[in-house]
Amino acid sequence: MRLKNRVALVTGAASGIGRAIAGAFHREGAKVAIADLDSGRANAVAQALDASGKTAMAVAMDVADEAAVETGTAAVIARLGGLDILVSNAGIQIVAPLVEFTLADWRKMLAIHLDGAFLTTRAAMRHMQTTGRGGAILYMGSVHSKTASKLKAPYVTAKHGLLGLARTVAKEGAAHGIRANVICPGFVLTPLVEKQIPEQAKELAISEEEVVKSVMLKDTVDGEFTTLADVAEAAVFLAGFESAALTGQSLIVSHGWHME
């Protein structure tokens, strides 16, 4: 019960990595808010965790919408009794050569990944500073926070940006007991990644098997995908760390794809 009596807000938590983190947090004793655009799926996840609604709730949230973030965060604080952990996880992927990217898609990617991180961070920090309880803010980065790949210009740009945001939050939050860190997974076989396989096969003119073997997993030490459990365990570790010694850092969870 490493997170007993903590309250966590996880964005993009109706599926994939966010759902796995929410489940791990709840298992470790936290009350969890499942924030997602898909309110129906978010509610199903919350009900699966706790049908009584005492330790899990769903909240409809477009992380790129300032009013939605402020309203949703306030609802979580009111119902669950505070906010100790934020996981800024919501994200999308659009794969295309940079010269073919539309400005609308570029802006959409940065709005969800960076504007969403900023808006949820601001809302969480304001509460954490007011209560004096401190807290932990986690950003879902990527190995693409450290390196780059073809066809992912806005994604790579956004994931690099999260490192700068986390480091700034670590410095500004220190006086209030607020820590900030970035989780950098390798390829996790979520619907988001599964969708990329045929897209990259088409763009690179290779088979889907070659995309997996020679693009996604070629630099790992064992040719394996990172799992949801791998990422969720890293999130529990960072959220539950008891001192300010671990802040402003990035933790790579990638089967050795990228090493520092």
DAKADA-V277670 format. One record per pair of residues at least 24 apart in sequence whose ideal C-beta (glycine too) atoms are under 6 Angstrom apart, sorted by sequence separation. I is the first residue (numbers start at 1). GAP is how many residues later the second one is. D is the distance in Angstrom with one decimal. If there is no record, write none. Layout:
# DAKADA-V277670
{{I/GAP/D} {I/GAP/D}}
This chain:
# DAKADA-V277670
{{6/24/4.5} {7/24/4.8} {8/24/5.1} {9/24/4.5} {11/24/4.6} {14/24/4.9} {31/24/4.7} {32/24/5.1} {33/24/5.4} {34/24/4.8} {35/24/4.9} {3/25/4.2} {4/25/3.4} {37/25/5.7} {2/26/4.6} {3/26/5.1} {9/26/5.9} {19/26/5.6} {33/26/5.4} {35/26/4.2} {90/26/5.5} {1/27/5.8} {3/27/3.9} {14/27/3.8} {63/27/4.7} {139/27/5.4} {226/27/5.7} {1/28/3.8} {14/28/4.4} {226/28/5.9} {88/29/4.5} {187/29/4.6} {14/31/5.6} {224/31/5.2} {88/32/5.2} {137/32/5.9} {222/33/5.7} {86/34/5.9} {221/34/5.8} {220/35/4.0} {221/35/3.6} {189/36/4.7} {220/36/5.6} {220/37/4.8} {86/38/4.1} {187/38/5.5} {188/38/4.9} {219/38/4.8} {145/39/5.0} {186/40/4.3} {83/41/5.8} {141/41/4.1} {143/41/5.6} {185/41/4.9} {142/42/5.7} {33/43/4.2} {134/43/2.5} {135/43/5.2} {136/43/5.0} {137/43/4.5} {138/43/5.9} {139/43/4.6} {140/43/5.8} {141/43/4.4} {143/43/5.1} {83/44/5.1} {110/44/5.9} {114/44/5.2} {134/44/5.5} {109/45/3.8} {113/45/3.6} {185/46/4.9} {64/47/4.2} {114/47/5.2} {129/47/4.6} {64/48/5.4} {106/48/5.0} {110/48/5.6} {117/48/5.8} {31/49/4.5} {69/50/4.3} {73/50/4.1} {77/50/5.9} {128/50/5.3} {64/51/5.0} {69/51/5.7} {84/51/4.8} {85/51/5.0} {86/51/4.7} {87/51/4.7} {88/51/5.0} {89/51/4.2} {183/51/5.2} {11/52/5.3} {64/52/5.2} {151/52/5.7} {63/53/3.1} {66/53/5.7} {70/53/5.8} {69/54/5.5} {98/55/4.4} {95/56/4.7} {63/57/5.9} {181/57/4.9} {93/62/6.0} {21/66/5.6} {184/66/5.3} {9/67/5.3} {179/68/3.9} {181/68/5.2} {182/68/4.1} {183/68/5.6} {184/68/4.5} {185/68/4.9} {186/68/3.0} {186/69/5.8} {18/71/4.3} {186/71/4.4} {7/73/4.6} {9/74/5.9} {7/75/4.9} {7/76/5.3} {7/77/5.1} {8/77/3.9} {9/77/5.3} {10/77/4.3} {11/77/5.8} {12/77/4.5} {170/77/4.3} {6/78/4.2} {11/78/5.2} {12/78/3.3} {170/78/3.3} {6/79/5.7} {11/79/4.0} {167/81/4.7} {138/97/5.9} {93/99/5.3} {138/100/5.6} {95/101/5.6} {136/103/4.8} {95/104/4.6} {143/111/5.0} {147/111/5.8} {146/112/5.2} {143/114/5.5} {143/115/4.7} {85/154/4.9} {16/174/4.0} {20/208/3.8} {24/208/3.9} {28/208/5.6} {21/211/4.9} {20/212/4.3} {24/212/5.2} {17/214/5.3} {21/214/4.6} {3/237/5.5} {2/238/4.0}}
